[in-house]
Amino acid sequence: MHSIYIAGRVNIDTIVELDGVLLRGRKHGGRLFSRAIGGTGANVAIAMARFNRGFKLKLIASIGTDYADYIVAALASEGIDVSGISLYSEPSGEAYIFIDKDCEATIVTIPNVNVRPPDPGRYMVVDSVDAVVLGNTVRETALNLIGVARGRNAAIFLDPGMSWFNVDDLNSLGEECFIIPNRYEFKELFGIDVDRYLQNPDILNTKCTIIIKLGSDGAAAIDRKAGTIVRASPLKLEGLGISPRTTAGCGDVFTGIFAARYLENRSLLDALLYASVAAGLKRSRVVSSDAPTRSEIERAVELAERRNLISITVREF
């Protein structure tokens, strides 16, 4: 049984479906779809919990008293350990997600207590940990957990955006580490265009494996140990008889399923395949935290391979 710590924000998402496409200075019609739990920390934890019920998942985050009962109950119902969550009297963080008629999501976040550091006393006393997954937490928490992971030779998965990470942090990571940004976060983090990097991976010197989420272009993994670049095409949802609804939460599901599948069998190619399929399935679901289950992912992987709905290619560099 793997013991995994996950750190990141927990939000209350307000999801609005628009009649058209957002344009500056215009009025738009729409409808409230739902209010639900969201945020990278919650989304990743729920994705991992639904994929492998045998994982011991501990979520480290800060929440407010206004939605505390709902948040704790929602996470606990997924089998997630909520003892690492700190409760503060300020309002919970919120995100407003506007989904246009082309299924693209525009997200406006309103940070509150979710950007406060969780109490280290809730997570620093560690019996054992096999992996740490770090999302958009605060720097203090991220560095604490990197130290925990290094002290126990645990795998580290980073999906940080710009919330706490800087390039110098690469020197503090252990031997088994993965950085999982999207195209825009990659350029912000490293100052390098993704396409340029994929043409010449040697321009960035890091021992970590970098997984880049490329949206409609799929995903790419740069495995420096093997000297290979692995590309995954996007999943062709129409071949499964499914229609896309939104892009919101797809990146978080990708990160959670990549980490979960990799920890099961240590196969980069297999983890990339499962994560790409899971992110594709998530596009058909509006609520950001509504990750597909393991049985849904496995069935989709089987159909995708049989019907050539996704491809994995490998080249040396």
Protein Blocks (a to p, Z undefined) as FASTA:
>chain_A
ZZdddddddddddddddfbdcdehiacddddfbdcdedjklmmmmmmmmmmmmbccdddd
dddfklmmmmmmmmmmnopafklpccdfbdcddddddddfkopacddddddfkmpccdfk
lmmpcfbdcbdcddfddfklmmmmmmmmmmnopacdddekjmlpcfklmmmpcfbdcddd
dfklmmmmnopafklmmmmmmlpccfbdcdddehjnopadddfknopacddddddfklno
pacfbfghklmmmmmmmmmmmmmnopaklmmmmmmmmmmmmmmpmblklccdfklmmmmm
mmmmmnopaccddddZZ
